[in-house]
Amino acid sequence: MSQSRKRAISLSQLLELWSKYTAFRAGQLAPSTIKRDYRAIERRLIKLSNEAPDLGDAISIRDWLLANYSHEITRRTLVQFNAATKWAMNSDIIEQNPFEGVSSQIRKPRQSERAWVAFTIPERDVIIQEFANTYLPGLAWVKFLFFTGCRPEEAAALRWEHIASDYREILIAEAFPVDMREAQGTKNGKITRFPCNLRLQQFLRLQHPRGCDRNDFVFPGPMGGRFDYHNFQTKHWKPTVKSLRDRGYVAFYLPQYHARHTFITEALRAGMDVAEVSYLCRVSIAVIHKHYLGRTRMITVPEF
């Protein structure tokens, strides 16, 4: 079989395969992954079909994607096309995988180490105090992110049924992405019984309204319902932390997700075992070794 025939696939066939593959994967992935990632690829495929309907092989599809999207979006799309056509081949729907190896020559960019940067403890404390002074409705949310290392979508999913009656444990088992209508599992499906220290126990007692229902959110939005952490990031966190940066109280602006990086970094610095931190924060030991341990060292550069 010639190489060109091996790579042959029509856009209508690819679109049909992608639809079947999405349905197959839907029961195995978080709903937000299907909604965000898989639907985005479907939209690209529809755009491709509308603008270049005569393309009929994996290489020309690759080249069209490179001409219309960034290298990284193209690479990710081709990786998914390869997964879909490999599944179709193994399911006896097609005879060969036209996208095998097509994405391999597009280099994956190195992730910026800035993505893992943490605040210092004094910076954490001044951020908390600033919210206490300027935007009290956001104070409990900010404290909780710093005190637990929770992902925002995990904190947004917490209801009082997830808090032990004596406030000594939190069950972190769900996530509520801001663009979803229902809660789902955590990012990696892991569940944590998070033990609360005295500070966190006292925080939860003060946060707990009298007579509330066990199904009520721990962090409700200002108008009720769940907390919109995306709106909070844009309207409150960003201007507040940037103001602190401009006034010299924090060195760099970092998004609210970096409260998580701060907790992990300081937990390691305080001497907690890597496996314990891995469990508490639902992050792999490999990721901790790669991105966090090096940051826990306090380095002093001598004058010479």
Beta strands, then each sheet from edge to edge (+ up, - down):
strand 1: 169-172
strand 2: 174-175
strand 3: 184-185
strand 4: 192-195
sheet 1: 1+ 4-
sheet 2: 2+ 3-
end
